[in-house]
């Protein structure tokens, strides 16, 4: 269990935006999934950028005491999944994001508008 899943998701989104992640999106999936509370989705400009984004999220969230349960796809850098228990961070290349279209697959989730949210760091 993540200590504050919403805060974790918003911090991850902020980290991704600060590191020039593209089209950053937070989806509240609490009402439609039992395995997590939030998805954070972002696009990197290249596999190296995807890896750099994943490194930054992992480093900063673990420094703040969030536990990284698993990391998948890092070596290839096309779709990196960071599992922080109740928060799952998906970082794609543009082609992978377009192919898998998680936003469409999880269309019943509630998107959180990042521009209207303040994050206490």
KOLBA-149212 format. One record per residue (C-alpha): residue number from 1; y, x, z; residue in one letter. Coordinates in steps of 0.2 Angstrom, whole numbers. Last residue first. Layout:
N
NUM:Y:X:Z:a
...
# end
This chain:
121
121:95:34:-10:x
120:100:16:-9:x
119:98:7:-25:x
118:109:-6:-32:x
117:103:-18:-44:x
116:113:-28:-57:x
115:111:-15:-71:x
114:92:-14:-68:x
113:89:-32:-73:x
112:72:-36:-66:x
111:59:-43:-78:x
110:48:-57:-71:x
109:30:-56:-78:x
108:23:-70:-89:x
107:26:-58:-104:x
106:13:-46:-98:x
105:5:-42:-114:x
104:22:-44:-123:x
103:30:-31:-112:x
102:14:-20:-112:x
101:17:-18:-131:x
100:2:-7:-134:x
99:6:-1:-152:x
98:25:-1:-149:x
97:24:9:-133:x
96:12:21:-141:x
95:23:24:-156:x
94:39:26:-145:x
93:30:39:-134:x
92:25:31:-117:x
91:29:31:-99:x
90:20:18:-88:x
89:24:18:-69:x
88:12:7:-59:x
87:19:2:-42:x
86:8:-6:-28:x
85:-3:9:-27:x
84:9:23:-34:x
83:-1:25:-50:x
82:7:35:-63:x
81:2:31:-81:x
80:6:43:-95:x
79:5:37:-112:x
78:7:49:-127:x
77:8:65:-116:x
76:-9:71:-121:x
75:-11:81:-105:x
74:-3:68:-94:x
73:-14:53:-99:x
72:-18:48:-81:x
71:-10:51:-64:x
70:-18:44:-48:x
69:-14:39:-31:x
68:3:46:-30:x
67:9:42:-12:x
66:28:38:-9:x
65:35:49:4:x
64:53:52:-3:x
63:47:69:-9:x
62:32:60:-18:x
61:45:49:-27:x
60:55:64:-33:x
59:41:75:-39:x
58:31:61:-47:x
57:46:53:-56:x
56:52:70:-62:x
55:35:76:-68:x
54:32:60:-77:x
53:48:61:-86:x
52:45:79:-91:x
51:28:74:-98:x
50:35:60:-108:x
49:48:72:-114:x
48:35:84:-120:x
47:26:70:-128:x
46:42:66:-138:x
45:57:55:-135:x
44:50:46:-120:x
43:49:28:-117:x
42:49:18:-101:x
41:39:5:-91:x
40:40:2:-73:x
39:26:-11:-68:x
38:28:-19:-51:x
37:17:-28:-38:x
36:0:-20:-41:x
35:-19:-24:-42:x
34:-17:-43:-38:x
33:-8:-48:-54:x
32:1:-64:-60:x
31:13:-68:-46:x
30:16:-50:-41:x
29:20:-44:-58:x
28:38:-40:-56:x
27:42:-30:-72:x
26:54:-15:-72:x
25:61:-9:-89:x
24:67:7:-95:x
23:72:7:-114:x
22:73:26:-116:x
21:70:39:-103:x
20:86:51:-102:x
19:81:60:-86:x
18:94:49:-76:x
17:86:33:-84:x
16:68:39:-78:x
15:74:43:-60:x
14:83:26:-59:x
13:67:17:-65:x
12:57:26:-52:x
11:69:22:-39:x
10:69:4:-44:x
9:50:3:-43:x
8:49:12:-26:x
7:62:0:-19:x
6:52:-15:-25:x
5:36:-8:-18:x
4:42:-4:-1:x
3:30:7:9:x
2:17:7:-5:x
1:0:0:0:x
# end
